[in-house]
Amino acid sequence: MSGDWKQRASEGITVFRASRLEALLQPLDFLLGEQRPDGLLTPQTVIAAHPGMRQWLSGALAKHRGGEGIVANIDILLPSTFLDRLAVEVLGQEATSPAAWRRPQLRWRLFELLATPPDPSLRERLAGPDGERRRFQLADRLARIHTQYMAYRPDWLAEWAKGRVAFREAGFHPALWQALSRQIHEPHRGERLAELARRLRGDDVRLAASDPLHVFGLSHLAPAELAVLRALAAHRPVVFYLPDPCREYWGGLVSDRARLRALAEAPFGAEAETVFLGQHHPLLAAWGRLGQHFMLQMQSLDAQIDLRHFRDERDHDEPPKNLLERLQESIRRLDPALLAEDPRPPEQRRGDASLRVHRCHSRLRELEALRDALLRARRDDPTIEPQDMVVMAPKIADYLPLLPAVFGAPGDPEAPLPYHLADVPVARARPLFKAFRQLLALPGSRTTAAELMDFVAQPDVARRLGLDEDGLALLENALAQARAAWGLDPATRAAQGVPDTPEHTLAWAMDRLLASHVHGEQAPEAVLQVGTDRIAPVPGIGNVGAVLGALDHLLQQLAQLRADATAPRKASAWAQRLEAVLEALFQPDPEDPSSREAMDELRGLLRRLASEPGEAGLDPEIGFPVVRQCLEEAMAAVPERQRFLAGGVTVCGMVPQRAIPFRVVAVLGLNEGEYPRRDSDAGLDPIGRPGLRRLGDRDVRSDDRYLFLETVMSARDRLHLSHVAFDAKDGSARNPAAPLAELMAALPRSDWQDPLQPEAEASPAWQVTHPLQPFDEACFGDDPALRSFSREFAAMVGGEADRPTLLTPALPPPPDGTSVIELDRLMRWARDPAKLVLADGLRARLDGLGERRLEVDEPLEARLDFLDRQAQQLCERALSDPGFSLDEPPPEHLRLAGVLPAGALGAKTWQKEQELAQRLVDVARGREDATELFTPTLAPQVQPAITRQVGRHTLLGELANVRGRDDWLFVFAGFAHKEKEDGLGFRDRLPLYLAWALCRLAPENLKRRVRVVALTTRPGAPGSWQRALADWDDAFLAADAGEQARMRTVLETKLAFLLDAATMPPSQPWPWFPRTSWALANDPDKAVDAWKRERSWAPSYAQLLGRGIDLDADDRWRSLLGEAAQLMWQAMQPWEQPA
């Protein structure tokens, strides 16, 4: 510092300024040591702008003192806390701010007043079925506005209380405020502050403290509060330590002050801002309005001394070493020309990591790019520790679910970049709050089975219901098997405007499950008479008794809550009712203190539902929508308990007046529309309207812009800025937030060729465009701004990034040794080989990625799901029973079990199944080659047990689709949704062929004819494949013993080849995918489309097993899969010689 400020700091008001916040520690520490209170144990008082600033200040002071520096007996307070204490000291105990004027109580008074709004336009807006909830929303916003007016417009409130309307734009505010003033007969905070300032300006005040009051780090203070500190300076020194980004006087020349004060009161706008600051520096013009207002306010204090730190006022400034220093010095010196050019060569500019703007495709990619940047900072400068880094975002909550995937769990000291969270709402951090929000949403929702399971799966709910992981899985399976879809009961459906049918509601599913539990296992077509109801039990459900009690308790609680939600009740009654629901459905973890604390907090919030209006003497009758909104807002507002500086990287939100210095500062999510924030009260609050703005007024956009300026100036070594620059749907460009765009426009436009866009124009060296995927080759090239530190992704570079997990571009060798194969497993491999390899062989189950088993709608189309199709069963019954008519109405159990849609849609669905069945019957009766199968009736099933040795394989099990009569065996299947044999692929044919070959090779069938009969819906002779098998079978039976032995050997070799493929080890599976392989073997032009469809089947086993296979771009895979498919198809052609 310069001058004789040490001697004069004790007189009136003193102002110290510095563009580096830590530089203000020097005068603060000096004055704390030189001017102590009179009492030995009396603490010294420091006002800090924010709790985070308070925490940083105590640690920074101790570090500034060096060695064993200790900071003790210093009371660091927030401005409001200090002013409340001062008011009590000067005005007496009654000067504490009355509860009636606080926002939570004020909104309930406004809520009551708005029941009969004074303004006709309000009455119109608040009418309608949702009027009560909108009335509460309006009351809450008005309470926030009026609370702000207490500090910023006490003169307006005084006029309104007297019934005077000072300006036309006041609208309905005066009438409402006058009504409030008549109800509350105590002074509000603004009146208390005005009285406090008046008393302090008098001569009869005696204060206990005479040592300096230190005000540290403020960039804004309400005019009424600043007036109190100015008056206080007559009784004790008041010392301001101001972070001021510019060393030049940017408040305007003395002759310009009146004009600038007038402009400061103008509404925010580009034209006014250009006049206001544009003549000096474009970035200060864009971002500095809030700071300039405060500087103009500080001028009016007439400080005895106003000094700037010597580092800001050096006569011979050192040239900036990097881009970040160039930016900060440009602002500090009020010299935009310093930022306009960067004389360094392109390679040096690209290698400058001090300031970079990162353009990413998603929030996840932002975090991945951030991780690399932070690791690079630590590698380049080992003195940078994780606690020297801060990561901020305007919407930090959007990044919380993604953080563990990139950085690991918070607080892990073993992680490369340990971090801790701050500013994280408790509602997001605590599962109980999430579960309770879900509960509040259920009465107004459709209450789907999926929503119910999501709620039940919350730990505190599952614990109360006594459901562990197995119990949850059993309950979900039971609801799926019972075909629960949505609605608690028929009344719930009626409330949603649809017919009140019971099918597919949760109560209907509960009845089915209960009937199954009470009456035991029943046949699939069983229907039970229970009282006056006909109920179809759930077949094959097993023992569900363990979860039925929990389900019944839950449904009863939800049904009662839904009934309660239909009628209003007193706020106190709601509090009691919801606390009872809380106890009935939630149980905290007794071993987890945070879980118990969350339960206590939630109880407190429920009780506040009654106590807040109660403190205003009210107990309003409110509906459930108001209750829900009130509680959701209360949960979201529960203050976080995380310490701001708790070690490791600090991950937090962007908070005004807390831009403390860090060596590395990262700001994510600087997206257009998200930052600066929008003022939700702009339409209600007349402050921002032309002619009504005053010096010192705040608005969220100016706050956020100045916060961005403070953030830029708080970075000491590196500034990392990023935004989502590409649309997630089509990849089109997205704009950055306005402050970031303004910074980018001011930074030097240097030439750098982006390797991702070699044909595009050169981009600035400080701009980094990240690839869509973190394992892109560009992330491991020569560009120093893109270099990744991920070993996992590095291993995938060079064409290996898309390498399949197990498959290799060569046929695997046949396995060695003997094997035992269960027929069921063999048939599952024939239908879905990828799932068998991954789920059974490697235990890599993807059930969570599949389409959810729980439906959210009842059947809404005239078709049945694959497993519910009835046409083949109808066909078999018609062929087996000459007296059966396909014109019969559907069986009762199909309707009562929810298989068929309700009403006319169900009749139409049944008719379609009947028509398909009739077509199959007609085709069957016209198949002259299968007369013995269908005449006089369908041959009975024989289900031959198999214990067969084929090569090195032993097969065990039963064949389920074999029918026989006399000397005939038929492997029979109907395909009601396929018109002809050409539509059958490997999934359809291979199981039939395996069964046919095993029957043909069985010694007991030596004299019998074995046929494959695959019915499709188009009349005519059997297809060529079925005829080929029949011809081979006829030739086999006609051959002599020697020829039969040769033919058996050929068939056995073909079957052994297929069994070899089926028993390949999971680490080296046979490369085939039924749909794609069939196309490659029979119609290669359709292979690419077939592969796209096959990969898309949920739950994506084929996609995982075939990861990286590109039939268009890589001929190796087309050749490999084609060769494997041809070998299999040849093995299914008995006339072909074995491969």
Secondary structure, 3 states (H helix, E strand, C coil): CCCCHHHHCCCCEEEEEECCHHHHHHHHHHHHHHCCCCCCCCCEEEEECCHHHHHHHHHHHHHHHCCCCCCCCEEEECHHHHHHHHHHHHHCHHHCCCHHHCHHHHHHHHHHHCCCCCCHHHHHHCCCCCHHHHHHHHHHHHHHHHHHHHHHCHHHHHHHHCCCCCCHHHCCHHHHHHHHHHHCCCCCHHHHHHHHHHHHCCCCCCCCCCCCEEEECCCCCCHHHHHHHHHHCCCCCEEEEEECCCCCCCCCCHHHHHHHHHHHCCCCCHHHHHHHHCCCCHHHHHHCHHHHHHHHHHHCCCCCEEEECHHHHCCCCCCCCCHHHHHHHHHHCCCCHHHHCCCCCHHHHHCCCCEEEEEECCHHHHHHHHHHHHHHHHHHCCCCCHHHEEEEECCHHHHCCCHHHHHCCCCCCCCCCCEEECCCCHHHHCHHHHHHHHHHHHHHCCCEHHHHHHHHCCHHHHHHHCCCHHHHHHHHHHHHHCCCCECCCHHHHHHCCCCCCCCCCHHHHHHHHHHHHHHCCCCCCCCEEECCEEECCCCCCCCCHHHHHHHHHHHHHHHHHHHHCCCCEEHHHHHHHHHHHHHHHCCCCCCCHHHHHHHHHHHHHHHHHHHHHHHCCCCCEECHHHHHHHHHHHHHHCCCCCCCCCCCEEEEECCCCCCCCEEEEEECCCECCCCCCCCCCCCCCHHHCCCCCCCCCCCHHHHHHHHHHHHHHHEEEEEEEEEECECCCCCCECCECHHHHHHHHHCCCCCECCCCCCCCCCECCCEEECCCCCCCHHHHCCCCCCCCCCHHHHCCCCCCCCCCCCCCCCCCCCCCCCEEEEHHHHHHHHHCHHHHHHHHHCCCCCHHHCCCCCCCCCCCCCCCCHHHCCHHHHHHHHHHCCCCCCCCCCCHHHHHCCCCCCHHHHHHHHHHHHHHHHHHHHHHHCCHHHHHHHCCCCCCECCCEEEEEECCEEEEEECCCEEEECCEEEEEEECCCCCCHHHCCHHHHHHHHHHHHHHHHCHHHCCCEEEEEEECCCCCCCCHHHHHHHHHHHHHHHCCHHHHHHHHHHHHHHHHHHHHHHCCCCCCCCCCCHHHHHHHHHCHHHHHHHHHHHHHCCCCHHHHHCCCCCCCCCHHHHHHHHHHHHHHHHHCCCCCCCC
